């Protein structure tokens, strides 16, 4: 299996999941990636013989056939994406470059014999909704990040059909867990309360959904082998008011420090409720989320050295 963006938060978890399943993996990472040492540390010694790491920029991914080892590379999970951080989500130039690089990856997948291509899209493709969102809900993206992810859905799907590749487009909701960016809501809360400080938050009155990183990786790997061509929401089964998640984290941190609502502006996508319908994912695969939000936070606190 091919994984682009293999040293990223989601990508590294996908690589480890595939290796645990017994697959051979070609992990594509940026040259001199600062996340590469972390990826290599996660790979157990017995699995090292089944992973091939190639350092390559995505705009050069068409050179992959010249570097990859001979063999059967049936599937491709495309996680690589520049500018996922909040500051870059509004930059059209950064986001549209990702679209062309994804299409280049699709053409490269055909050259090495891949039969399936899984793309990691985002709930940001849907835009602002305040009701349950299914895969048939119209996409009305607000940020340039969401617009670019949605553009891939149309262009890559069409290209895959012409190349006889099965295309699966996932729309991923809020994934959290060890190794995520330090500025995420979950990591910011845990870091602040570990230090006994005050967390300044937005209103946090919207409905929200979190998915633990191991469950997210498992879902993507299941879709690679069991999913049908088309669209899938990838999210957890626990949707509730964001304040409930905040206050659960605060309790698990021993109620150290404090928090204040209404002190921060909305993110680039605006005030959306996240109420995903994951019935298609559940029906088409054997995947089920395994890690509750409480268990996931406890895992993160344990890795941080305290609970």
Protein Blocks (a to p, Z undefined) as FASTA:
>chain_A
ZZehklgmklmmmmmmmmmnopacdddddehiaklmmmmmmpcfklmmmcccddddfklm
mmmmmmpccdddfbccdfbdghkafklmmmmklmmmmmmmmmmmmmmmmmnopabdcddd
dfklnopafbdcdfklccddfblmlmmmmmmmmmmmmmmmmnopacddddddddedehia
fkbmklmmmmmmmnopacdddfklaccddddfklmmmmmmmmmmmmccdddddddfbdcd
fklmmmmmmmmnoogajddehiaccdfkopadddddfklmmmmpmbdcfbdfklmmmmmm
mmnopZZ
